[in-house]
Amino acid sequence: MRAMLLERPGRPLREASLQRPDPGPGQVLLEVKACGVCRTDLHVADGDLPDPTLPLALGHEIVGRVVATGPGASRFAAGDRIGVPWLGWTCGACTYCRTGRENLCDRARFTGYQLQGGYAECAVADERFCLPIPTSFGDVEAAPLLCAGLIGYRALVAAGPGSPLGLYGFGAAAHLVLQLARHQGRRVFAFTRPGDEAAQSFARSLGAEWAGPSDQKPPEPLEAAILFAPVGALVPLALQAVAKGGTVVCAGIHMSPIPSFSYDLLWGERVVRSVANLTRQDGLDFMRLLETAPIRTVTEAMPLTEANEALDRLRAGRLQGAAVLVPHPSSGL
């Protein structure tokens, strides 16, 4: 099978021909139909996240068809279409796992980081951590749901029901969260890179009441803000923008250093919190929500062999919505 492999952080991925993996106990083997390109992939490729398994097929927004099942695997059958998210395995025994917080498991392993991911024609996954995919989404359209959608959903829940809601960094996750928030009846203000008028127009087209540069104050105080951009300098700016009692959620897995700021920005019972990974329950809840929420994903399908170009465009902010790699032309190109 073909795969695009990370052999060393900071270097381009290499196209390789590998033997197709066999599913182990409790695993399924998937023919990858589509795999989204996520900012976390960029953090792994650039070395922001330490000690990845190498050589590594990135990718944790996998949509595929089950080809074979390993010993003891019975949840899915050959031909089923399923999704593989970032959370790929947890111990099931620690305090976090036993209290519904498996996203914080210290022994957790993640797809496209410690486990081989979906920048390949085939992938194996623990069936317990795979998710059903709503039939209303095609393969390419469904891929961003597996992380941009899931982490965005968890961040939206963490932000609370406040309105107006501010979204800092308008990429794959924010374009889905905006639609979810509007479905819930919230007003949304979108913040983009200064000068990125295309992203601001995109946000308004999806229902943002206001869109402007991230260094500008919103038209009125926010009740909550979610930071998808991995820029620590945005934290004090978001705190300035939220009203007393508001929440600022940092939704990324990596962020540049947060500069010091005066206590008055935090005072007034403002809250700064992070969102880490996801739980399987998050996935089931989100997929169930998609059955009634009128959400559409904006995607650009690209051949698997153009993975480096997709990562470069993501790094430069030259994507609208999400890039999705397609190993097989019949899957969407």
N, C-alpha and C positions, 0 to 999 in steps of 0.2 A: 504494500500500500504506500501511497505518497503521503508525506508529512512535511511540514515546515518546522524545523527544529531550532530552538535556542541552545547554542552550545556554550556561549559565554555572554553574561550580561554586558550590554553596551555594544554588542556586535549584531549585524543583521542576521536574521534567521536564514537557515540553509535548507534548501529543498533536498529531501532524502527519500530513498526507497527502503521501506522497512517490512519485516515479516508481520503479517496480520496477527494481532494478539489473540490469545484464547481467554475466554471468561473463566475466572476462578470461582470458588465457592461463593454463592450469593450474588454473583455479578451477571451483568448482561453485556453482550457484545452488540454494538450499534454500528450501522452504516451511517456516517455523519452526512446529513442532508444540508445543514447550515450551521455556522458557528459565528456568533457575534464577536466583534472586536471591541473590547472593553478597556477603559482607562487602567484598570488593574493589570491587564496584560502589559500595558505600557510600563507600569511600575515594576513588574517582574523583569521585563526585557531590559529596562534601563538600570537595573540594580538597586532600585529604591527599596525593594523587599528582599531580605537576606536569604541566602541558602536555598535557592530553588533546586529541585531535582534536575540534574543535567545528564545527558541532553534532554530537552523538554519540548513537548508539543504544548504550546500555550492554548488558552481558550477554555472558557467555562460558561459559555452561553450556547450550549450544544442542543440542537434538535436532530434527532435521528430515528431510524427504524431498527427495531430489535432484529438481529440476525440469528443469534444463538444465546442460550442461557447456560450458566455454569451450574455445578452441583448445588442443589438446595434452593435455587432461584425459581420462584413460582409466581411472583407478583405480576410479571408481564410475559407475553407470549410472542413468538416470532411474528413479525409484521406490525406490532404495536408501535405507534409513534409516541415518543417520550422526550422529555427534556432533562438535561444534566446541568445543575447549577454549580456555583462556587463551592458550597459545602459538600464535600465528598465522603467524609467519614468522621465519626466521633466515637469516643470510647464507650459511651453509654453507662458508665459507672461512677463518674466523678460527681461532685456536688452540683456543678452546673448542669450536667446532663440529666441528673435526677430531679432537678427543679425547673425543667422547661426552658433552660438557658443553654442549650447545646451549642449555640453560636459562640459561647465563651469557653468551650472545652479547651484545656491547655494542650491536649493531644490531638486535636482536630487536624484533619488533612484536607487540602483544598485542591479542587480540579484546576489543572493548568498551572499548578505551582509545585505541590509535592506529588500530585497525581497527574498522569499524562492527560492532556486535554484534547480539544476538538479541532486544532489546526492540523487535521489529518483526515484520511478517508474513512477510518474506523476508530472507535474508541471503546474502552471497557469502563463500566461504572458499577458501583454498589447499588443494587436495585432499590434498597431502602431509601436512598437519597435522591432518586429520580422522581420526576413529576409528570403527571398527565398534561397534555397540551390542549387548550381549547380548539375545537374543530373550526372555529371561525377565523383562525389565523393560519396562513400558509407557512411553510417552513422558514423562509427568509424573514417574514414578518414576525414570527414567533420568537426568533433567536434573542432579540434584546430583552424580552420579558424575563429571561433567566437570570439576569443580574441588574441591568439598568432598571427594569421594572420591579424586581423583588427588593433590591436595596432601596430603591426610591419609595416603594410602598412602606417598608419598615421605617424609613426616615419620616415619611408623612405621618404615620401613626405616632412616632416619637415626638413630633412637633406639636401634637395636640390639635384641637379643632379650630384654632384661631384663624381669623380673617381680618385684614388681608395677610396673605402669606407671601413671603419673599423667596425667590429661588435665585441663588448665586451660581453662575456657571450654567449656560444653557446648552447642554449636549444631550446625549442619549437618555440619561435618567430624567433630567428636568423636563424634557418634552413629553414624557409619559406622566410624570407627577403632576404637571400642569393640568393635563386632561383629567386625571383622577380628582384633583382638587376642584376643578370646575364642575365635575359630575356631582361632587358633594355640596355644591352651591357656594364655594369660597371664591373670594376675589384674589387674584394672583398678580404680583408684580415680578417681572423678570429682570435680572441683572446680568449683563454680558461683559466681555472684554471691551474696554473703551474703544470706540471706533467701529465695532462690529455691528454695523447697521443691518446686515443680512440676518444675523441671529436675532436681533431685536424685532425685525419684521416677521421672522419665523414664529417667535413667541406670541406676537400679537395675532397672527393667523390662527393660532391654536387656542386663543381665548384670553391671553394676558391683557389685563386692563391697562397696564403701563409697562413699558420696557425701556431700559436705559443702561448706561455704563455703570459698572460696579463701584466706581468711586463717587457716584452721585447719590444724594439722598432721595428716597422715594417721595412721592407726593404727600404721603401721610405716614405716621408711624405704623410699623408692622406689628402684628400680634405674634408672629413666629417667622423664622427664616431657616432655610435649609441650604447648606453650603455643599455643592457638588464639585466646585473648582478646588483643586488641592493647594490652595494658596492661603497660607497662614495669616497674611496681612488682611484678609477679608474678615477675620473674626472680630476685631475691634470695630470695623466698619459696620458689620451686621449688628453688633451690640448697640452702636449708635442709632441704628435704624429701627430697632424694636422698642416698643413701649414697655413701661414697667410691668413686670410679671411675664414678659415674653420669653420665648425659648429660641435659642440658636442651636441648630443640629448640624454637626460636622459629619457628613455622610461618606466621606472617602476613607479608604484603608491607609492612605498615606497623605501627609500634608507637609508643606514647607514650614519652617519654624514660625510660631506665632509671636509677634512682637509684644513687648510689654505694653500695658495700657493702664490708665488710672482706674481706681476702684469705682469711681462714680459711674463708669460704663456698665459695671456688673450690679451695682447697688440698685435697689428697687425690685429685688427678688427676680431679676433676670436670671436665666439659666443657660449655661453652655454645656452641651452633652455630645457624645459621639454615638454613632451607630456602628456596630461591629458584626459583619457577616450576616447570616440569616439562619433561621430555624426551618425545619421541614414544615412546621405548622404555618409559618409565614407563607411558604410556597403554596400550600393547599388553600389558605385563606385568599391569597392573591388570585390564584387561578379561578377560584369560585367567584370572586368579585368581577372578573373579566367576563363572566357569563351575562352580566347585566350592564356593566359600565361601557359606554360607547368609546372605547379606546382604540386608536389606530397607531401603529408604529410607522415612523418614517425611516426608511432604510435605503442603503445603496449596496446592491449585491456586487461582489468582486470575486474573481477566481481565487482559489486557495493559494496559487503561486504568487499572487499580488499582496500577500500578507505584510511584507515590509512596507509597501506603499501605503497600505491601510493604516499601519501604525504611524508612519511619518505624517500622514494627513491628520490623524487624531492628535498627535503631538503639536502640530502647528495650528490646530483649531480650524482646519479646512474641511470639516464634515458637517453636514446638516442632518440631524438625527443620528443614525448608527450605521456603521459599515458592517457588512455581514459577508463572511467568506463562504463560498460554495465549492465543495470539492468536486462535485459531479455536475456538469453543465445542465443536465436534465432537471436538476433540483431548483433551478431558478435563474439561470443566465441564458 
